[in-house]
Amino acid sequence: MMNLIAQNSTASAIFILSLVIASGLYLGRFKVKGVSLGTTWILFVGIALSHFGLRIPPQILSLFKDFGLILFVFAIGLQVGPGFFRSFRKDGLPMNLMAIALVFLAVVTTYIIHLVSGERLDILTGVMSAAVTNTPGLGAAQQMIADATMADGGTVEQASQASSALASAYAVAYPLGVLGAIFLIIALRAIFRVDLKRERDSSATEESGESSAYRLACVVENPAIFGKTLHDVIGESNNEHLVVSRVMRGGKVSPADLDTPLNEGDKLLIVTDIQHKDMVKILFGNEIQVDMKEWQQSGCKLVSKRLSITQSSITGKSLRKLNIRQRYGVTVTRILRSSVDLQADADLILQVGDSIQVVGSEDGINQLAQLVGNKPESLHRPNLVPIFFGIAIGVVVGMIPLRFPSMPQPLKLGIAGGPLIIAILLGCFGPKLRITTYTALSANLMIREIGISLFMAAVGLGAGENFVSCLMNGGFAWIGYGAIITLVPMTIVALIARIFLKMNFFKICGLLSGGTTDPALLSFSEQMFESGRIAVNYATVYPLTMFLRVVAAQILIMLIL
């Protein structure tokens, strides 16, 4: 084993990295009062082993670090891409504006500390990345300062030393960045005198789901529609706010036929959303209690099934274009995407991985199943082609220089920002371009965890050699600077969100967790306050915040250059 470590070969590098990652992940299982540093233990294990002489050649270390970072941010981009632009609608807009303010205040606070204390701005960039627990921001800053060192004629070793200083500052300030945010959430609950039950009720009302599917039954009582067909009332492909799935007349249930005239007293089973529930009752008549046994009476030929879209040719097509009702006599009532039930909007773009809830005859449903694939086992096979093509394009985009006045060097999105943007665009627009970007959640998590583990291990091993000396020569001050950068922006934004925007406490928790890209804070908030809605708000601001954190770290480095 000692000979293997001493070889400085690829085999020894893989051995050391694997040892660091396995040890760090094992330590991450332990919690103190429900709080764990998780994968951050990999960073500390790497620092410790590197301090005692277990190191990897800089060139090999740089390769693992960069590739790990790319895998991590690309997996995040693919996951959040489908909802990225949708997150700006309605409540998403003020929340994202608050997230922008959070990033801006962190940058301003960091620069003020630089002016007051005289601390190097590159060191404070590492401290800022730790204060908001943003590892990709650290990676982007390290990449930029390493590129600048090489451009000025420096060696790989010099570039590695320049970037390791940021990693040391990051490692020193990180623990308080996690703990400080958690303590602030606890303090905010006391300051705002939060009644969790009332907040849950308020949150449930606000987030009942504008596009979430809602089922109800109505009796046809509107004289204006007597004798008219569903086609006349709601259009050929159904109104965008409702889907009529079944009709009950004289105790007999049949699929909703667009050409069947509506009679007084007919009962309709409808799927809509909460926002348009009252509009549906005005159009047809009073709502009645839904008893699914009544709608699924014995002898009825109607079948309700959930089909998985696994045929790649379906990606990019809308329900309107597939014309399912006319071709198969089947009604699509709901669509399940990423564990969220959506109303079957005729213009909704389908993609591989969606599940559609359908009602109709068994023969029609079987024919539709052949069209969409309905082979859920095939979804477990990863679709790697768009991932690696996307990474390649992302690296190219990240290297494109963006020139701004008064800046000595052009700004680059780098290997963190470029792949992140391409992944978000692929996740959002891929289905419309008939590019299958579906990745099973487990596969996405595997890619992400492997990427962040490689990155953390490489950063720790690169920083360990000078870590102790950095800590003794000003490192304790970095902890204080990190606490200021963590607490000041979060406190200001939380007060504005609560006092002026009247945000629900769970929204504030999600905003602060996503705005600091802090999964540990998210986990703590969900466990402490027992609300899964915090994660929804976290996801609303996370994509934009992740991008801005990466760019903000590079801007601070640009001020040095």
LUMBA-145774 format. One record per residue (C-alpha): residue in one letter; x, y, z. Coordinates in steps of 0.5 Angstrom, whole numbers, plus 2048, in hexadecimal, padded with zeros to 3 digits. Last residue first. Layout:
aXYZ
...
END
This chain:
l7F18527E8
i7EF8547EF
l7E88567ED
m7E88507E8
i7E884C7EF
l7E284F7F2
i7DE84E7EB
q7E08477EB
a7DD8467F1
a7D784A7EF
v7D68467E9
v7D683F7ED
r7D18427F2
l7CD8457EC
f7CC83E7E9
m7CA83A7EF
t7C58407F1
l7C283F7EB
p7C18387EC
y7BF8387F3
v7BA83D7F3
t7B48387F2
a7B78327F4
y7B88347FC
n7B08377FB
v7AE82F7FA
a7B382D7FF
i7B0831804
r7A982E802
g7AB827805
s7A982A80C
e7AB827813
f7AE82D816
m7B582A819
q7B5825814
e7B482980E
s7B882F810
f7BE82A812
s7BE82780B
l7BE82E808
l7C383180C
a7C882B80A
p7C682C803
d7C9833803
t7C88367FC
t7C883D800
g7C28407FC
g7BF8397FC
s7C0838804
l7BE83F805
l7B883F800
g7B6838803
c7B683B80A
i7B2841808
k7AD83D804
f7AC83980A
f7AB83F80E
n7A584280A
m7A7848806
k7A484F808
l7A8853803
f7AA859807
i7AB85680E
r7AC84E80D
a7B084F806
i7B4855808
l7B685280F
a7B884C80C
v7BC850807
i7C085480C
t7C184E810
m7C484A80B
p7C884F808
v7CB85180F
l7CC849812
t7D084680D
i7D584B80B
i7D684D812
a7D7846814
g7DC84580E
y7E084B811
g7E1848818
i7E3842815
w7E8845811
a7EB849817
f7ED842819
g7F1840813
g7F5846814
n7FC843814
m7FB83D818
l7F583A814
c7F983C80E
s7FF838811
v7FA832812
f7F783280B
n7FE832807
e7FF82B805
g7F7829806
a7F482E801
g7F68297FB
l7F38237FE
g7ED827801
v7EB8297FA
a7EC8237F6
a7E881F7FC
m7E38247FB
f7E38247F3
l7E281C7F3
s7DD81C7F8
i7D98227F5
g7D981E7EE
i7D88177F1
e7D281A7F5
r7CF81D7EF
i7D08187EA
m7CC8137EF
l7C78187F1
n7C58187E9
a7C58117E9
s7C08107EF
l7BC8167EC
a7BB8127E5
t7BE8167DF
y7BA8197DA
t7BD81D7D5
t7BA81B7CF
i7BB8207C9
r7B58217C5
l7B68297C5
k7B082A7C9
p7B38257CE
g7BA8287CE
f7B782F7D0
c7B782F7D8
g7BC8297D9
l7C182B7D4
l7C18327D6
i7C28317DD
a7C882C7DB
i7CB8317D6
i7CB8367DC
l7CE8327E1
p7D382F7DC
g7D58367DA
g7D58397E1
a7DA8337E5
i7DF8327DF
g7E083A7DE
l7DA83F7DE
k7E08447DB
l7E184B7DC
p7E684F7D8
q7EC8517DB
p7EE8587DD
m7E785A7DE
s7E58627DD
p7E08607D8
f7DE8597D8
r7E08537D3
l7DD84C7D3
p7E28477D2
i7DF8407CF
m7E283B7D3
g7DC8397D7
v7D88387D0
v7DD8337CE
v7DD82F7D5
g7D58307D4
i7D582D7CD
a7DA8277CF
i7D58267D6
g7CF8267D2
f7D28217CD
f7D481D7D3
i7CD81D7D6
p7C981D7CF
v7CC8167CE
l7CC8137D5
n7C48117D5
p7C580D7DB
r7C18067DB
h7BC8067E1
l7B68097DC
s7B68037D8
e7B37FF7DE
p7AD8047DD
k7AB8017D7
n7A58057D5
g7A78067CE
v7A380C7CC
l7A080A7C6
q79F8027C8
a79C8057CF
l7978097CA
q7958027C7
n7947FF7CE
i7908057D0
g78B8057CA
d78A7FD7CB
e7897FE7D2
s7838037D1
g78580A7D4
v78880E7DA
v78F8107DA
q7948127DF
i79B8147DC
s7A28137DE
d7A88177DC
g7AF8147DC
v7B08167D4
q7AD81D7D3
l7A68207D1
i7A58277D0
l79E82A7D3
d79A82D7CD
a7948297CF
d79482A7D6
a7948247DA
q7948277E1
l79A8257E5
d79C8207EA
v7A38217ED
s7A881B7EF
s7AD81E7E9
r7A781E7E4
l7A081A7E5
i79B81C7E0
r79481C7E1
t78D81B7DD
v78F8187D6
t7898167D3
v7898107CF
g78580F7C8
y78B80D7C5
r78C8117BF
q7878177C1
r7898177C8
i7908167C7
n79181C7C2
l79981C7C3
k79A8237C1
r7958257C6
l7988217CB
s79F8257C9
k7A58227C6
g7AC8237C8
t7AE81C7CB
i7A98177C8
s7AE8147C3
s7B28127C9
q7AD80D7CB
t7AD80C7D2
i7A78107D4
s7A480C7DA
l79D80A7DA
r79880B7E0
k7928077E0
s78A8087E0
v7868047DD
l77E8057DA
k77A7FF7D8
c7757FF7DE
g7737F97E0
s7747FA7E7
q7748017E9
q77A8067E8
w77780C7E9
e77380A7EF
k7798077F2
m77D80E7F1
d7788127F5
v7798197F4
q77481E7F8
i7708227F3
e7728297F1
n76C82E7EE
g76C82F7E7
f76F82F7E0
l7738367DE
i7728397E5
k7758337E9
v77B8327E4
m77C83A7E5
d77C8387ED
k7818337EC
h7868377E8
q78B8397ED
i78B8327F0
d78D82E7EA
t78982A7E5
v7878237E4
i77F8227E3
l77A81C7E4
l77481E7E1
k76D81D7E3
d76781E7DE
g7618217E2
e75F8257DC
n7628227D5
l7688237D2
p7698217CB
t76E81C7C9
d77381E7C4
l77981F7C8
d7788187CB
a77A8187D3
p77B8117D4
s77480D7D7
v77180C7DD
k76A80A7DE
g76580C7E4
g76080F7DF
r7668147DC
m76D8147DF
v7738177DB
r77A8167DC
s7818197DB
v77F8217DA
v7868247DA
l78682B7DD
h78A8327DC
e78D8327D5
n7868307D3
n78582A7CF
s7898287C9
e7838297C4
g78082F7C8
i77D8307CF
v7758317CE
d77482F7C7
h7798297C7
l7768277CD
t76F8267C9
k76982B7CA
g7628297CB
f76282D7D2
i7688317D3
a7658387D4
p7608347D9
n7658337DE
e76482E7E2
v7688287E0
v76A8257E7
c7728257E9
a7778217EB
l77E8237EE
r7858217ED
y78B8267EE
a7928257EA
s79782A7EC
s7988307E8
e7968357ED
g7988317F2
s7968317FA
e79C8367FB
e79983C7FE
t794838802
a798832804
s79D838806
s79883C80A
d79683580E
r79E83380F
e79F83A812
r79983A817
k79C833819
l7A383681A
d7A183C81E
v7A784081D
r7A9846822
f7AD84981C
i7B384A821
a7B2843824
r7B284081D
l7B784581A
a7BC842820
i7BB83B81E
i7BC83D816
l7C3841819
f7C583B81C
i7C5837816
a7C883C812
g7CE83D817
l7CF835817
v7D0834810
g7D483A80F
l7D8839815
p7DA832813
y7DD83680C
a7E183B80E
v7E883780F
a7E6832809
y7E5838805
a7EB83C807
s7EF836805
a7EC8357FF
l7ED83C7FD
a7F583C7FE
s7F58357FA
s7F38397F4
a7FA83D7F4
q7FE8377F6
s7FB8337F0
a7FC8387EB
q8038397EE
e8048317ED
v8018317E6
t8068377E4
g80683E7E4
g8068427DD
d8018477DE
a7FC8437DB
m7FD83D7DF
t7FC8427E6
a7F68447E2
d7F383D7E1
a7F483B7E8
i7F18427EB
m7EB8407E6
q7EA8397E8
q7EB83A7EF
a7E583F7EF
a7E183A7EB
g7E28357F0
l7E18397F6
g7DA83B7F2
p7D98347F1
t7DA8327F9
n7D48377FB
t7D3836802
v7D183E803
a7D783F808
a7DB83A805
s7DB83E7FE
m7DC845802
v7E2842805
g7E58407FF
t7E48477FC
l7E784A802
i7ED846800
d7ED8497F9
l7EB8507FC
r7F2850801
e7F0853807
g7F185A808
s7EC85A80E
v7E786080C
l7E8860805
h7E7858804
i7E2858809
i7DE85D805
y7DF8587FF
t7DC852802
t7D6856805
v7D58587FE
v7D68517FB
a7D184E800
l7CC8547FF
f7CC8537F8
v7CB84B7F9
l7C584C7FE
a7C28527F9
i7C284D7F4
a7BE8487F8
m7B984D7FA
l7B884E7F3
n7B78477F2
m7B28477F7
p7AE84D7F5
l7AE8497EE
g7AC8427F0
d7A68447F3
k7A38467EC
r7A78437E7
f7AF8437E7
s7AF83B7E9
r7AC8397E3
f7B383C7DF
f7B78367E3
g7B18317E4
p7B482C7DF
g7BB82E7E0
v7BC82C7E8
q7BE8257E7
l7C28267E1
g7C682C7E4
i7C78287EA
a7CA8227E6
f7CE8277E2
v7D182B7E8
f7D38247EC
l7D68217E5
i7DA8287E4
l7DD8287EB
g7DF8217EB
f7E38227E4
d7E68287E7
k7E98257ED
f7EB81E7EA
l7EF8227E5
s7F28277E9
l7F48217EE
i7F781E7E8
q7FB8247E6
p7FD8267ED
p80081F7EF
i7FC81C7F5
r7FE81C7FC
l7FE818803
g80381C807
f80081E80E
h7FD82480C
s7FA820805
l7F681B80A
a7F382180E
i7F1825808
g7EE81F805
v7EA81D80B
f7E882480C
l7E5825805
i7E281E805
w7DF82080B
t7DB825807
t7D781F804
g7D282080A
l7D482580F
s7CE822814
v7C9825818
g7C482181C
k7C6823823
v7CD821821
k7CD81C81B
f7D1817818
r7D1814811
g7D581980F
l7DB815812
y7DA81080D
l7DA814807
g7E0817809
s7E481180A
a7E180E803
i7E3814800
v7EA815802
l7EC80D801
s7E980E7FA
l7ED8147F9
i7F38117FB
f7F280A7F7
i7F180E7F1
a7F78127F2
s7FB80C7F3
a7F98097ED
t7FA80F7E9
s80180F7EB
n8058137F0
q80880C7F2
a80980E7FA
i80280C7FB
l8028057F8
n8098037FB
m806805802
m800800800
END
